[in-house]
Amino acid sequence: MNKQKTVILTKKLSKDFGEIQALKGLDLNVPEHTITGFLGPNGAGKSTTIKLLLGLLQPTKGSGEIFGLDIQKQSSEIRRGVGYLAQNPHFYAEMTAREVLQFSAKFFFTGPKDAIESRVDEMLEMVGLEDKSNRKVKGFSGGERQRLGIAQAQINYPDLLILDEPAASLDPMGRADVLNIMDKLRDKTTIFYSTHILDDVQRVSDRVVILNHGEMIAQGPIEELLSAGREVVYFITYEGDAKSLRSKVNSIPWISNLIEEPFNGVKRWRITVNDPDLSKKELLPLLVSFNQITVLSFGRKERELEDVFMQIISGENYEK
């Protein structure tokens, strides 16, 4: 398997504003064709990082590369391959969605008008605005403006798409639309986006980066983040008499705890295991082999990103 190329790479990237250290020694690594959620409380340094990557701010210390190009010395060249959506995109209110994209496309494409129109049509279809292409932007909802902003950011076929809070202030339907568009773009580009909506990150992201007080405190694939430093718990609902089985199950070396509890009118076991790999293979076959009970449901408790985030931000013990 080929190793993924690195799109964003920073080394000890730092930014001071007078005596305030907004960003402290950031070592960021974003692989190609991933969706990376950039998380942190307000004031953590997310916006500062994005501005440094885009060349809108100069670092105090450290360095950074995008596509292997220096973010300080080759910023103009970098921006030709980057699409950017600000947190609150602004458009000329009297322009239609089609006119906005036509205007943007002319900065990147030369050649036949038909080729530009084809690209505009492609973007309108991608974000689901083809039936509203001739409506003025001033009549668009917040979700429609965000979708138009993504289309505008993607108009130049960028190799990197940077989105600043793309689903902020949207209703659930608007958020779902934005997430679906991001998922569609997964194979076409690399997406790096800041957000405070943790549920959205868990739904669509491959990787997570967490900042706090200007320092990176976690980075990596989301599955690793969710599984690190955690106990593994299974829930089993069943019918039958399991009194004689509890001691048998508790005596198995890789089962560390068993609690019986009522659940929606049926009996449920909460089983904590200390060998996740072995339990994955053997726990369910073991339970169904007991004739005294009938297993109704079996599932592993999934950890939520919000739990991990709060644990990390609060400084509780966490294994990276």
FIDRENRO-644167 format. One record per residue (C-alpha): x, y, z; residue in three letters. Coordinates in steps of 0.1 Angstrom, whole numbers, padded with zeros to 4 digits, always signed. Example, Ala and Ser with C-alpha at 12.3 -4.5 7.8 and 13.67 -1.06 7.14 Angstrom:
BEGIN
+0123-0045+0078ALA+0137-0011+0071SER
This chain:
BEGIN
+0000+0000+0000MET+0014+0034-0010ASN+0020+0058+0018LYS-0003+0088+0017GLN+0012+0121+0006LYS+0013+0149+0031THR-0007+0180+0021VAL-0002+0202+0052ILE+0030+0200+0073LEU+0040+0224+0100THR+0071+0223+0123LYS+0069+0242+0156LYS+0047+0268+0139LEU+0041+0297+0164SER+0024+0331+0164LYS+0027+0357+0191ASP+0006+0389+0193PHE+0027+0410+0217GLY+0029+0391+0249GLU+0000+0367+0239ILE+0011+0334+0225GLN-0018+0325+0201ALA-0001+0294+0187LEU+0027+0274+0203LYS+0049+0251+0184GLY+0023+0234+0162LEU+0034+0202+0144ASP+0006+0195+0121LEU+0004+0166+0095ASN-0026+0163+0072VAL-0025+0135+0047PRO-0039+0136+0011GLU-0075+0128+0005HIS-0086+0130+0041THR-0112+0150+0059ILE-0096+0165+0090THR-0117+0181+0117GLY-0099+0210+0135PHE-0112+0213+0170LEU-0107+0235+0201GLY-0125+0259+0224PRO-0129+0296+0214ASN-0095+0312+0215GLY-0076+0279+0211ALA-0057+0291+0180GLY-0078+0276+0151LYS-0084+0308+0132SER-0048+0319+0137THR-0036+0286+0122THR-0058+0289+0092ILE-0046+0325+0085LYS-0010+0313+0088LEU-0016+0285+0064LEU-0032+0309+0039LEU-0004+0335+0042GLY-0027+0361+0058LEU-0004+0361+0088LEU+0033+0356+0092GLN+0046+0332+0119PRO+0067+0343+0148THR+0086+0311+0148LYS+0086+0277+0130GLY+0077+0268+0094SER+0049+0253+0073GLY+0044+0237+0040GLU+0014+0230+0018ILE+0020+0208-0012PHE+0056+0209-0003GLY+0057+0247-0008LEU+0067+0272+0019ASP+0038+0290+0034ILE+0058+0322+0038GLN+0079+0323+0006LYS+0055+0306-0019GLN+0021+0317-0005SER+0008+0330-0039SER+0016+0297-0056GLU+0000+0278-0028ILE-0033+0297-0030ARG-0037+0287-0066ARG-0043+0252-0054GLY-0064+0260-0023VAL-0101+0266-0020GLY-0112+0286+0011TYR-0146+0292+0027LEU-0148+0318+0054ALA-0170+0313+0084GLN-0195+0339+0071ASN-0191+0341+0034PRO-0203+0373+0017HIS-0216+0377-0018PHE-0229+0405-0039TYR-0266+0404-0029ALA-0279+0413-0064GLU-0260+0386-0082MET-0275+0352-0089THR-0258+0320-0078ALA-0247+0314-0114ARG-0233+0348-0117GLU-0213+0344-0085VAL-0197+0312-0098LEU-0191+0327-0133GLN-0173+0356-0117PHE-0151+0334-0096SER-0144+0309-0124ALA-0130+0336-0146LYS-0101+0341-0121PHE-0090+0305-0128PHE-0101+0295-0162PHE-0094+0308-0197THR-0107+0294-0229GLY-0142+0288-0244PRO-0172+0302-0226LYS-0188+0268-0228ASP-0160+0252-0207ALA-0166+0278-0179ILE-0204+0272-0181GLU-0198+0235-0179SER-0178+0239-0147ARG-0204+0263-0132VAL-0231+0238-0139ASP-0211+0210-0124GLU-0206+0230-0091MET-0243+0240-0090LEU-0253+0204-0093GLU-0227+0192-0067MET-0242+0216-0040VAL-0278+0211-0050GLY-0285+0246-0063LEU-0291+0239-0099GLU-0328+0247-0096ASP-0320+0280-0078LYS-0291+0290-0101SER-0309+0322-0114ASN-0321+0334-0080ARG-0305+0364-0064LYS-0283+0355-0034VAL-0301+0380-0012LYS-0330+0356-0011GLY-0309+0326-0001PHE-0311+0309+0033SER-0281+0305+0055GLY-0276+0269+0043GLY-0279+0278+0007GLU-0253+0305+0012ARG-0229+0280+0027GLN-0235+0256-0001ARG-0228+0283-0026LEU-0197+0292-0007GLY-0184+0256-0010ILE-0191+0256-0047ALA-0172+0289-0050GLN-0143+0275-0030ALA-0142+0243-0052GLN-0146+0261-0085ILE-0108+0259-0093ASN-0105+0221-0086TYR-0083+0228-0055PRO-0061+0201-0041ASP-0069+0214-0006LEU-0102+0228+0007LEU-0100+0248+0039ILE-0134+0255+0055LEU-0138+0277+0086ASP-0169+0266+0106GLU-0188+0255+0074PRO-0219+0243+0093ALA-0220+0270+0120ALA-0255+0286+0127SER-0272+0262+0103LEU-0303+0241+0112ASP-0300+0203+0111PRO-0311+0201+0075MET-0286+0227+0064GLY-0258+0210+0084ARG-0267+0176+0068ALA-0265+0192+0033ASP-0230+0206+0040VAL-0218+0173+0054LEU-0231+0154+0024ASN-0212+0178+0001ILE-0180+0173+0021MET-0184+0136+0018ASP-0189+0138-0020LYS-0156+0157-0022LEU-0136+0131-0003ARG-0121+0115-0034ASP-0115+0148-0052LYS-0096+0169-0026THR-0082+0171+0009THR-0105+0189+0034ILE-0093+0207+0065PHE-0121+0224+0084TYR-0125+0240+0118SER-0157+0234+0137THR-0172+0232+0172HIS-0199+0207+0163ILE-0184+0175+0175LEU-0212+0153+0162ASP-0205+0165+0127ASP-0168+0156+0130VAL-0176+0121+0142GLN-0200+0116+0112ARG-0178+0128+0084VAL-0141+0131+0094SER-0112+0106+0090ASP-0089+0126+0113ARG-0090+0150+0142VAL-0067+0177+0154VAL-0074+0193+0188ILE-0060+0226+0200LEU-0062+0241+0235ASN-0046+0274+0246HIS-0026+0275+0214GLY-0011+0240+0218GLU-0019+0208+0199MET-0030+0182+0224ILE-0042+0154+0201ALA-0039+0145+0164GLN-0046+0114+0144GLY-0073+0091+0129PRO-0106+0095+0146ILE-0109+0058+0154GLU-0076+0058+0172GLU-0087+0088+0192LEU-0120+0072+0202LEU-0104+0039+0212SER-0073+0052+0231ALA-0072+0048+0268GLY-0107+0034+0271ARG-0124+0004+0286GLU-0143-0018+0262VAL-0179-0025+0272VAL-0205-0048+0256TYR-0243-0047+0262PHE-0263-0079+0258ILE-0300-0082+0262THR-0315-0117+0267TYR-0344-0139+0277GLU-0341-0168+0301GLY-0326-0177+0335ASP-0290-0166+0337ALA-0284-0169+0374LYS-0262-0200+0370SER-0242-0185+0341LEU-0231-0153+0358ARG-0204-0170+0379SER-0192-0188+0347LYS-0189-0157+0327VAL-0172-0138+0355ASN-0146-0165+0358SER-0134-0160+0323ILE-0099-0142+0325PRO-0106-0116+0298TRP-0139-0105+0314ILE-0132-0080+0342SER-0168-0071+0352ASN-0204-0081+0347LEU-0233-0060+0358ILE-0270-0070+0354GLU-0294-0042+0349GLU-0330-0037+0336PRO-0334-0022+0302PHE-0367-0014+0284ASN-0385-0043+0300GLY-0359-0069+0293VAL-0328-0082+0310LYS-0294-0067+0301ARG-0258-0075+0309TRP-0231-0049+0309ARG-0198-0067+0303ILE-0164-0050+0306THR-0135-0068+0290VAL-0098-0063+0292ASN-0088-0080+0259ASP-0107-0063+0231PRO-0093-0085+0203ASP-0101-0117+0221LEU-0135-0106+0232SER-0144-0095+0196LYS-0138-0131+0185LYS-0151-0151+0214GLU-0177-0132+0235LEU-0208-0136+0213LEU-0201-0173+0204PRO-0197-0180+0241LEU-0230-0164+0250LEU-0250-0181+0223VAL-0236-0214+0234SER-0255-0213+0267PHE-0288-0231+0262ASN-0303-0214+0293GLN-0306-0180+0276ILE-0316-0166+0243THR-0295-0136+0232VAL-0318-0108+0218LEU-0292-0081+0211SER-0254-0078+0213PHE-0233-0047+0207GLY-0202-0028+0217ARG-0206+0005+0234LYS-0193+0032+0212GLU-0174+0061+0227ARG-0186+0096+0216GLU-0161+0122+0204LEU-0176+0147+0228GLU-0165+0125+0257ASP-0130+0123+0244VAL-0129+0160+0237PHE-0140+0170+0271MET-0116+0146+0287GLN-0087+0160+0268ILE-0096+0196+0273ILE-0101+0192+0310SER-0067+0176+0313GLY-0078+0142+0325GLU-0055+0112+0320ASN-0056+0103+0283TYR-0034+0080+0262GLU-0026+0094+0228LYS
